[in-house]
Amino acid sequence: MKLIAIQYRFDLNDYFSKKTFFDRIDDLMIKVDEKVSVDRKTLIVFPEDIGTMLIFMGEDLTGINSIKDAATMLIKKYFPKILLYRLRYRIGWANSLFLYKARNIFETYINVFSKISRRYDTYIIAGSLLLPRLNGREILDPYIYNTSIIFNYSGKIIGVQRKVHLISLEKRDLEVSPASLEEISIIDTEFGKIGLAICYDAFFDDVVEKLVEMGAEIVVQPSANPEKWDSRLERKWKDGCWNMVQKYDRLKYGVNPMAVGKILDLEFEGLTSIVTKVENTLDRSGYLAKSLTRNREEIIYVEV
């Protein structure tokens, strides 16, 4: 089995249209395939929020310098329709904006990653995006969740996971709702059972312990850290999937892809890693692979 973690660099230009987004992912997959030769025994993991930025698709952000200003502009642009969501469901402006854009974002995200997984005949955990519960184009409830979707090699969705534990940015500014712990599930593949803990979730035993109880052997932690990456944060980050792999006997590997780069005034940094038990690494670090930079795009992988 090949485990591949993408340290993905955000660039607003990649979200201009469905085509630019597809071309960006496809170009990256060409590099991955050249480096690793992906196949049906490959799991490729993208970082958190890779689909969230599709909210800017089709929008002219000339002269806009901050996420706050961009949100204000979009709310004004679509004010009558967004107001209807806000009044009907008694939700905030950010929640209403994502709800209004949800169908277009979802269809683009699903079409791109479904086509990519078929084209490269591989499993993909497509990071995450902010999305309501949907049944086709029908919105099932008015709340927005940090949602990760898993595709198999035929482009079929084989798993959906929503984030349980939210950081303050998600709760305060983006008006994301937490999922219930009861929604936690695992993905059973031909090369092992995968447990998905979106970023902050991997720091919490209630999530990881439930994944382990359900049989997870690999824990995947798609992440996007909106802070400067320093030695303090790097030490703290080990409390995530690195620590959980050490703590739970059943877990064999952890995969933690990080988003890097900048969208307007929101900047992301981090070090992507693939981990295992410390006793299974020669230097007893627990790291099988780790990115070399905190702010550049990288592809890291191992064959296990």
Helices and strands as residue ranges (DSSP letters): E 2-10, G 12-15, H 18-36, E 42-46, G 52-56, H 67-77, H 79-89, H 93-120, E 123-126, E 129-131, E 134-135, E 138-139, E 145-151, E 157-162, H 168-168, I 169-173, G 181-183, E 186-189, E 192-196, G 199-203, H 205-213, E 218-220, E 223-224, H 231-237, H 241-247, E 253-256, E 258-263, E 266-268, E 273-276, G 278-280, E 287-290, E 298-303
